[in-house]
Amino acid sequence: MASIIILSEGLDPQMGGPSNSIPNFADSLTKRNIPVIIYCPAKKYKMSHGIETVKIITYKNFFDFIKKLAKQLLNKQKERKYVHLNYIWRLEAFLVLFFSKTHCFTLIFNARGMLMKKAISSGRKIKSPIFYILLKPLLRFSDSVFQASSNIELEELKTFFPTKKIFLNVLGYERNSIDYKRKDATEKFYNKELVIISRIDKYKRIDQIIRNFIEVGAYNQGWKLSIYGAEKLSNYEELIDPHKIDNISTYNIKLGLFINEKEKIEILNKSTFFISASNTESFGLTIAESLDSSTPVIIRNNTLWEDYIVMGCGYSFNDSELKNILESLKSLSFKDYDNMIEKIESSFQPISWEEHTSTFLENISYQK
């Protein structure tokens, strides 16, 4: 039977969504008796338990990756293979794009928001020229199909790769099974807490949220901003500048470290809103977990969750609108907030991993 090789940049709970989605996707494939192999850098493999029935190959460096992947691709050469690429800004990705022309496999590139225009232009200045001069021609040259997580991402990919097959496949989500007592709307509303749970890097635009929160003076009305996800408190220094870690609590801002899954669900459950300003969110696991906890969200207007915003499950914004939303929270009524929670509880119907996997196999024309 044809195997599916999944290339992951890491399986570490602190890396966020992909460390959850890739194991769930692999598990769904194996339930269909499809052989799955996951390649992962050894330094970033920190799962506390293995993934049953899935072979995981770790590699020490780029050259070790070449040796191990080439061996796998050359093994049983007549057998069709499928390679699922889940990152792009790594040397391994460039190699795989070359291999797609010289080896017998179908390449499926899961862009994960990384090739949206805002994502390409954010962060290091060298990203944009690398994309247009090297990466874009390589992707056009490769034998590949693209997987998009939202209609917005799909349309942007079409502008770069008009001749490629690009299919929409929203990530699956397994409803929360952690046993906890749900907070009611009254408790959540009067808690007046905005929560960020995220890796701490510049692409997440946490600094924008902090700056706008302070500028509108939401803390004077009793609102709190709690941030979790850093390995150490010093990771926040650049984000809160010119303020200092020792005095940031003056503005009702709490800086927290990485939290586990159980702690995350408990925090979302009692929070008033989950908030994210990420430029590169294709799915957003914590957005799904927030809605699953009946907690409204404040997110950018370029995610796949925009339909839920239209239904009334929270707010969405572009760069210039976040400050206005934070300002409006000072006059938010309990009636309006309670209505958001009712909308979430009546409308939240995430895609299952079974549905996600069926869409994937159908669009790649998987052949056993």
N, C-alpha and C positions, 0 to 999 in steps of 0.2 A: 504493500500500500504506500502511496506517495506520502512522504513526510513533510511537515511544516517546521521550518527553522525560524525561530523567533530571536531577533537580535535586540537585546536590551542594554541600555546604558547603565543599568544598575538595578539590583533587587535589594533595596534597603528602605525600611519604613520611613526614614528621615528624608528620602528623596521624593516622597509624595505619591501622587496618583498612579503612575506607571507600575510602582511596586505592588499595587493592589490590582490594577486592571490586567496586567500581563499574566499573573498566576490564575486569575479567574477565567481569562480567555483560553489559556492552555488547558485548564481543567475541563472547560466546555468542549474543547476539541477532542480530548482523550475519551470523553464519554461517548463519542461517536467512533471510537476505536481508530482515531487518526494519530499516527506517531508524531510526537512533538519533541523538539530539541530546543532548549534555550541557551543562547550564548550570553555570558555576562562577565564583565571585568571582575577578577578575583577580589580586588580591593573594595568593590562596591556590592559584593554579595554578602548580605548580613541578615538574611531571613532566619528567623528563630526556628523554623521548621521547614522541611523539604516539601516539594509539591509532588504528591503521589502520582505515580505512573508517568512522570515527565522527566526526561533526561536533561540535566543541567551541566553544561560545559563551561568552566571558568577559565580565563586566560590571564597571564601575568602582564603581558605587554602587547604592542601592536604586532610584533613578529610572531609571537605565540598564537595570536589570533589568526594570522595568515596561515600558519601551519595547520592549526586545528580545523579551520573552516575549509581550507582546500582539501584536506583529507576527507572531510564529510561530503563535500560536493563531488569529489572524484569516486567516492564509494558507490558501487552499483550505478554506474554512469547512465545506464539505460532507464533507470527509474526516475520519473519526474519528481522534482523537488520544488518547494515553494519557500521563498525567503521573505519574512515579514520584518521590515526595517522600521524601528521605532525611534530613531534619532537621525540627525543630519550633520550637526557640527562636531563630528569626530572623524579622525582619519579612517576608522573602520568603514564608515559610510562611503567614502570616496572609493575605497577598494571594492566594496560590494557593487557599486555602480559599474565599475570596470568589468568585474566578474560576470555581471548579468549578460554581457555580450559574448563572453568566451566560454561560459559554462551553461549546462542545461538546467536552468531553473527559472521560475516565474518570480519576479520581484514585486512585492506589494509594499509601497511606501506609505506608512501611517504618519502623516505630516504633523499631527498634534498641535496645530496652530503655529508651528515654527516658520512656515513660509508665508504667513500673512504679512502684508506690507508693513504694518506697525512693528511686528516682531523683527523683521529683517533690518529695519532702520533703527531699532532700539539697541542699547548695549554698546558693545565695542564697535568703533567706526569701521573696522576692517571687514565686518560681516557683509555689508552691502556690496562692496567691490568683489569679494570672494564669491558671493552668490551670482552676480550678473556675469562675471568673467569666466568662472570655472564651474560652479555648481549647477547653474541653470542649463548650460550646454550639456553637461554630463547627464542630468536628469532627462533631458530631451533625447539624448543618444541611447540611454539605457532601455532595456526591455522591461518596462515597468507599468504597473497600474497604481493609481493613487487612491487612498482612502481618506475621506474627509469626515470630520465629526459634526459639522454643522453646515447649513446651506450657505452661510456667509463665507465660511472657509472654502467650500466647494467652488463658489463663484470666483473668489480671488485666485484659486489654483488654475481655473480655466483661463484666466487672463495671461498667466505665465506659460501654460502648457495646453494650448487649444486642441492639439491632436491626440493627447493622452486620454485614456479611459480613466475617469474620475468618478468614484461612486460614494454616495452618502451612507455612512454606517455609524450611527450614534453608539457610543460605548454602552455596554450593559451596566446594570447596577443591581446589586443584591440588597434587598431591604434589610435594614439594621435588625440584628437578632440579639443585641446586647440587652440584658434585662435592666431596666431603669424605670423610675417613676416619672412620667411626663409632667412637666410644669404646665399649669394652666395659663391662659392668656393674661390674666391679671398679674400673676407673678412675673411673667416675662416682660410685660409692659412696664411695670414699676421698677424693674431691675435697672432699666435704662443703660444697657450695656451693648456696645458694638464690639464684635469679636473678629479678629483676623487670625486664621490658622494657616500657616504657609511656610514654605522654605523662605529663608531670608536672602533674597538677591534683588538686584536693581530692576529686573524685568517684572517683578510683582508690584512695583510702584507703591510700596507701603509708605514711602516718604511723602507721597502726595496726600494720602489719607491723613497722616499725622499732621502735616502742615495745614490742611483744610480744617481739620477738627479743632486745632488751636485757634485758627483765624476766625472762625465763626463763634468761638466762645461757648461751644456746647457744654463744656465742663462746668460753666457757671450755672447751667440749668440742671446739674446733677448727672449728666451723661458721662459714661466711662468708656474708654477705648482700651481693650485688652488684646495683646498681641502674643502669639505663641509660635514657636518653630525654630528658634535659634539654638545652636549648639552651645554657645556661651553668650553672656550678656554683652560683651564687647562687640559682637556682630551687629548690634543696633547703633553703634556710635555714628556711622556715616548717615544712617537713615533719620536720626533725630537732630542732627546738626542744624542750628547752632546750640541746641539745648544739650544738656548733659544727662547721663544715666542717673546721677544722684538727685537731680531736681525735676525730672520729667513727670514725676508723680504729682507735681503741683497742678498739672493740667488733667488730672484724673486718667493718666495713661499708665497702664501696667505692662511691663516687659517680661515675658515669660519664656521659658526654654521649651525644647521639644516635648510633646506629650504623646502618650500612647493612644491607641484607638478607643479604649474605654473612657479615658479622660476626655478625649475629644468629643465624644457623643454626649457626655454629661455636661460639658461646657456649652455646646451648641443648644442643648435642651433648655438651659436656663437663660440663654442670651436673648436679647431683644431683636437683634439683627446680626447676621453674618455679613461681612463686608469684604469685597475684593476689588482691587483696581488693576489687576493683571492685564497686560497687553497681549498675552500669548495663550490665554485660556481656551483650549479647544473643547474640553468637557468640564473639568472642575469637580473632582470627587467630593470636595468639602461642600460645594454648592448643593450637590445631590443629598449629602448627609444632613445638611441644614434643613432642606425642605422635608426630608424624611423625619426630622425632629420637630416639624411644624414651626420652624423658625424662619421668618421672612428674610429675604436677601437684598443686598445693595451691591450691584455688579455692573460691569461695563455692558454696553448695548450691542456687543458684537459676539455674544456667546449663543450656544444652542438653547439656552434657557429663556430666551427673549419671549417665547410664547407664554411662559408662566408669568412673566412680568406683565404682559398684556392682560392676562387673566386677573391680575391684582395681587400677586404673591410677593410683591416687594417693589423695588425701584431699580431702574437701570440708567446709565449716564454715559456721556462722552466726557472728554477732559474738562470742558468748561462748566459742566452741570453738577459735578460732585459737590462742590461747595454749596450750591443752592439746595441740594437734597439734605445735606447736614444741617443747614440753617432751618429747613422746614421741620426737622425732627423736634425742634424746641416747641412747636405748636401742635404736634401730632396728638390727636385725640384717641382715647381708648377705643371708641367705637370704630374708627378707621383701622386701628391696629388689629382689633379683634376680627374685623372683616378680612384682613389679609390672611390670618390664620385659618379662617373658615374656607377661604379660596384654596389654600394649600391642601388642606385635609380632604377637600372634595375633588381636587384635580390632579394631584401628584400621582402619575402612573408611569414610572420609568421603564425603559426598555430592559428586558431580561437578557442575561448572557446567552441564553438559548436562541433568542431572536437575533441578537448581534452576530452570533456564530453562523446562523443560517444565511443571513444577508452576506456575510463575508465569503462563505463558500460558493454561494450562487454567483457572486460578482467576479470571483477569480476563476470561475469555470473549473473548480477543483475536480480532478480526475483521479480515481483510486489507482 
